[in-house]
């Protein structure tokens, strides 16, 4: 599927993003990881991608910043070949009941999860258009489709991802660029380390009766990235939660 060779994966240092990066490296893509936080995790992902015979590099960049994302896309463009794939996966939670939610918790979650995806699409769209094609996948959440008590900020950001995905898909379709979203349910990563499968109440909400693995999500991402006739779609990977 490699028309161009470069894939950008935000939040690719660990969790779902890391698995997506590894799967794309398996397919022969060079990998640019955009992340914030633990540099050892990022270095490990880069090493594991390189071990698959592709070029890989990690860039520290706060996706919530318009200027930082502009600079990082320019740097990636210098370091790598033509861009073919963007996966907007970086995300955070700052949960709390809406009656008590701090303004900064609203702003930071919307900033990273929603504006972050906008920033990355904004700064890469011209590159995709110039290359006459490309693939974008944004990571939403079932929380954005159904709502979730205690996650007003997170749900709003992930519902926003759905609108962003569909508008981007419509706008860039004439240029041969697809844009889709994946909406995971409960996936075992650092983000959900406080949720255990011993919680039978949680398991009752999941028809398939288990939390998902990062590979469940990565498979859906790769499917959408390799599907030239699917755009504007939101694919749930949630064990049936939001059906
Ligand atoms: P994680 O916490 O394991 O990894 C998050 C990644 O995002 C890290 O690589 C981190 O460096 C990066 N990141 C965080 N803030 C950033 C910023 N300001 N700028 C650049 N990078 C930043 O998270 P996980 O679980 O792998 O989640 C990945 C995506 O999937 C997120 O968008 C999350 O909302 C979404 N998701 C996760 C679910 C789960 O159950 N784990 C369920 C539904 C959606």
Boltz pocket constraint, residues with backbone or C-beta under 6 A from the ligand:
constraints:
  - pocket:
      binder: B
      contacts: [[A, 10], [A, 11], [A, 12], [A, 13], [A, 14], [A, 15], [A, 16], [A, 17], [A, 34], [A, 35], [A, 36], [A, 37], [A, 38], [A, 61], [A, 62], [A, 63], [A, 64], [A, 88], [A, 89], [A, 90], [A, 91], [A, 92], [A, 112], [A, 139], [A, 140], [A, 141], [A, 142], [A, 183], [A, 184], [A, 185], [A, 186], [A, 187], [A, 188], [A, 189], [A, 190], [A, 191], [A, 192]]
      max_distance: 6.0
